[in-house]
C-alpha cells in the first residue's frame, strides 16, 4: 500500500505540490532518476528532491506523472485511465527516459488518433522534439492526413503546421 511504501522510503520527490515518498533503488529504473541520484548531482545525496516537470514540458500533468511513477513501481493503471492521460504519459515517459512508458503511451495515442485529435498530436511533436518516439507519432499522423485528409473538415486542419500541410499535400499530388 501507499502507507507501507512511504514508511520505508529513502527519498521524497516533490512535484506538483505533492510529496511522493519513494525508493531510489526502484526509481533507478528511470535513466533520469539514475542520473539524478549519481554522485554528479547535489540532488543525489538529498532526501528530498523537488521536481518541476510541468515547466520542463507543458504536456506533463500530475495525473500522468503519477501514472508513470506507478509504472516504474510495476503497477499499470487500467488501460482506460492511461488512455485518458496518453499524451501526458508520453511526455513524462520521454522526460524520465522510460522506453516502456513511452511505448505504452504511443500505442494508446495511435489507437485513439482520429481526425479530431490529429492537429493537437501533430502540434505536440512539432513544438517539442521527442526523438524517434515523436517521429513515430508524426509519421502516423502524416499517413492519416494523406489517407483521410481530403474528407476531413477544415477545422481539423487548423492546428496542423503549414510545413506539415505542404508536405502532406505535396505527397498527395505526386501520387
N, C-alpha and C positions, 0 to 999 in steps of 0.2 A: 504494500500500500504506500501511498504518498507519505504518510506519517512515519512508517518504518524506514523508508528511503531517506527521509530528512534526518532521522535520528543518527544515521551512520554516514552522513555526507561529509566530504572533506573540502568542498568548495561551494560557495554560493554565487550563482550567476544572477546579476541584477539586470533585468531587461523589462521594458515597458512598465516600469514602476513596480515590478513584482520580483520578489526574491525566490529563486529556484535553488533549493538545496540539492546538490548533485554530487557526482563522484568523478574525480579526474580519470580514473582507470577506464571508466565507461566512455567519458567524453573524448578520450584519446582516439576513439574510432573515427572521429572527425579530424581531418588534416588541419582545419582551422584551430581547433582546441589543442591538438597535439603541438602545433607550433606555438600557440599562446602559452602553454604550460612548460615549454622548453626553457632552458636556462638563459636564452637570449632576451627574454622579455620580463620586465618587472612583474607583470601580472602573474607570471608562472609561479611565483612564490607567495602570493597573497591568498588569503582565504575567501576574499570577495573579489569578484571581477565584474565591474559594470560594463555592459554592452549596449550599444545603441543601433540595433540592426535596421530600424526604420530610417535612420539617417544614412546608412550605407546604401540601402535600396528601398525606395518608397513602396515597392510591391510586397515587402515583408511586413506582416502584421503579427499581433500577438498570438492569434489562433494558429497561424501557420508555424510560428516559432515553436509553440507548444507541441504541435503535431510532429515536428522534426525531432524535438527532444524525446518524445515518446518512441519514435522510430529508432533513435540512437540507443535507447534502452531496450529495443527489441519488441516493442509493443505497437503494432499497427492499429490505427483507429479504423472504424468501419469505413468502407470504400466511399459511402455517400458523404461522410464528413470530410474525407480527403479530397473528394471531387469538388466540394464547395470551396475549398481553400487551395485548389490546384496551382494557381498562379503564384500565390504566396509561398506555397510549399516548394515550388520550382525555384523561386528566388532565394529562399533560405537554404535550400539544398546546395545551390551553386555557391552561396556565400560560405557555408560551412564545409564546402568541398566534400560532400557526401554523395557519391555517384548513385547509390541505390535509392536515395531520396529523390534525386533529380530524375531518375528513370521512372519511378512511380508517378511523379508529378507529370512528366511528359506524356506518359500513357494516358493519364486522366485528361490532360489538356487536349490531346489529339482525339480522344474518344468523344469529347464534348465540343470539338471545333465545329462551328456552324457559320453560315453567312452572318448571323447577328453578332458573333463573337470574334470573327476573323480580324476586323480592324483593330481591336484592342490588343489582340495577340501579336499582330504584325508590329504595332507600335511598341509593345513591350520589348520585343527582341531587336527593334531598330534603335530605340533610345539608349539602350544599355547593351554592352556586348557580354553575352553569356557563353562564349566559346562554342564548341561543337553542339552543345545542348540547345543553344539558341538557334544555331544554324539549322538544326533538325526541325524545330518548330517553324522557322521561316520557310524551309523547303516544302513542308506540308501545306502551309498557308498559301504559298505561291501555286502549288499544284491544285488546291481547291479553287483559287481565283481563276486559274486557267480553265479548269473544268466547268465551274459553275458561275463564274463572274458575269457572263452575259445575261444570265437570268436573275442576278441579284439586284434588289432595289438599290438605287444610287446612294441612299443614306448609309448603307453598309460599307460603301467605298470611302466615306468621309474621313475615317481615321487612318486609312492606308496611305503611307507617304508617297509622294509623287514619283520618286525614283523606283519604287516597287510597282506602282501602277504602270509606269513606262516600260519596265521590264516585262511585266505580265502581258500588256497589250502588244508590245513588240514581239513577244514569243508567239502569241496567238496569230498575229499577222503573217509570221514566217512559216506557219504550218501548212 
